[in-house]
Amino acid sequence: MRLTETLAQELKAKGINVNAVLPTVIDTVANRSAMPENNPADWVSPDDLAAVICILISPAAKAVHGALLPVRGLS
């Protein structure tokens, strides 16, 4: 977390945004296989995680610096 915040401060003047996405368990075939007793409905879908990342790399997030974004899905 501190690395993200520090890099964001150091690189902000160069026009580089640094943020971190903090997903919970991602709903993948491997995770479903490794954790069959868990409910994948509580996990983050890869598409939802990708959507958050796309927002962060878009011009809409140009003012977001040093953010730590939890991505927890609908659970």
C-alpha positions, 0 to 999 in steps of 0.5 A: 500500500505504501509503495503505491502511495509513494510511487503515486507521489513521485510520478504524479509530476510526470503525469503518471498515475499509480493506483492498486486494485485489491480484488478478493477471490477472483472467479476462475476455473482454477479457483473453483477447482481449488475451493469447491466448498466455497460459493463462487457467487461471492467472488469477483468476476474477471469481467467486473475486475477488468471493468474497474481496471479499464476505468482506472486507465481511462481519462475519467480517472486522471485525477485518481492518484495513489488509490487502493481500490478494493474490488469485492464483487457483490458479496 
